[in-house]
């Protein structure tokens, strides 16, 4: 990673004045880190109202370009979900998945990366990581950062995991034997608005029982998995880690699932990961550890633990580079700096926080060659689609905010004239303000590509 100043604030500047660090072409990646392609300088220091307006105009244009790129991504996600969801609903799951659905998915994932690659502003990528936080992890996977995440030192940020995550689970009261299976009339499981009633009495053995029960759960569309503990007791667990997921169930005649037959039991609560990032506080969401917003260095930095164990005294690490955008939105030099930071929307960076039975680590891994893969790919697509919508809402809120702020400065720059002159100059003032506002509102169309 030599050649990158890890403590440098990559800020957007008005003219492209710098090439990429030595050894990496602009916009390409090295060791998983996206290299900035140069930057555009915003006005800084003691500014006139006109300079502030130019800053806001550039910011609005940039955000409009981002909004357009995210709109294309969202449309592609919706079309893909519609196609694959139709296949899931109308398909015969007793047969193999028609090959055309797998053939539909791959080019759409390539199209996604093309959209992300081509969303640029004066040569700089906006949703490919060049205008956000990028990183790589050892022992954890980097997920994303925020506008206040600081670039890490050369050795990266230490991630100290104090408590590992777990899944919600129900554990039966007795070891599973064929006699218990023959005696049981019904196992009942419910997750959300989906439920299953299953009779295990016809199973010829424990392996067949587990296989058929898992198939029935899968057919009911529930996110549950079955197995045996070391004591050979039945365990039913949620597929997702963390405290947000729960389900319930019972066994009617035996303690195979319920400790007391016929009594409904809620799953034992799952745990969220607990730990610190660079010694700073973090909170857990399943397997994902996120830095609190007020952390000096790791604000909104998110990493995910995928099960790797470290020797005693060693800890995972995450190396991050801040490529975000800063600009000044007020005349005073000490004014608060605005920060814009967008994650990478490449398929390899989306959906990394979701767990699936197929073991996908990102949307780019999605396949549709089996019904299980199709189901898991749909799960990833739904999650990513919601995430893209949330980011787009944030971008549009900023566009409106900056436009209103620019309008306020315009009113200060073109004050109302005294009464005797107001009638003569009113028309000119309105025309001047309208002209500037039109430039501000519509300048992002052609400049962003």
C-alpha angles and dihedrals in degrees: 000000000000115000097044118104098221094197095049119116105225102212128182111254131189098244128041100247106156137056122216118282115281116285099024127081114232114277095011126112133242121190088350095303117121110227117222113243096216128291145251117234122232118204112271136188127024103002136189119230088255091057091048090051090052089052091052092044091054092046092051091048091050093048092047088055090050090048091053092050093048090048089057091048091049093050091050091049092050094049092048093048091050092051097046095040089055089051090051095048097043101034127104102240091194087072133053120281110266106256094232091074092059088047090052095054102053098058091045091056088050089049089053091057090047091055091049093046093051098047097101140147117207089337097312121117113237106186100024097079096270090106099040143037119305129182152152129226140210112211090358133052121238112240107173147309136217138236091273097045108120124220110261126240117260092272092051130230118308114237112207112196109201098173127020121226124249140189130249108260147174117211120198123237100237140036111269114253132161091251091061091048092053091049096050120091102182144009113198125198129174129185116177108314094339125090142173134208111195132180111206096182096101095056115113095209147356096269091052090047092054093045094049094043091051090049091050091050090050091049090052090056095240124149095230135118130199133211145133129273122226087268087054092246118147113260124189115190136180115249093230126069122232147052096286096076128075142154139175140220149152144201111232104212107014140036091250090119107355118060084217112036115246094014118119114237129195118221120263107261118262121231131236120225115265127202150098136271115219087341091303125121120273135179127214132236105181105299093345120099116201129190117235116254094245094054109123095223111009101043108158092350107152127195130171128218113218100187104280113149122215128206118258111285095019125103138193117259136206125204114203137179122201110222094164128137126250130185140165118246101183136055095244116089091222091056117128112272116236114228128203120188127169125183124230113277096195112130090249090060100044126090094010090137095058124093120214136178089241090059097238113175094193143358090266088069092058118128136173103201095113132030090249091053091047091051093049092046090053089051090053093046093051092050094046092046091055090047093051090049091052092051091047091052089053092050093049091049089055092048090055092044094052093044091053091047090051090050090053091053090047089056090052092047094050103041121186114268124237115276098266092055100034096087093050097048103032094091093048092049092052092047092049093048092045091051093051093045092051089053091048096048099043105031094099097069105086102009094065098063 
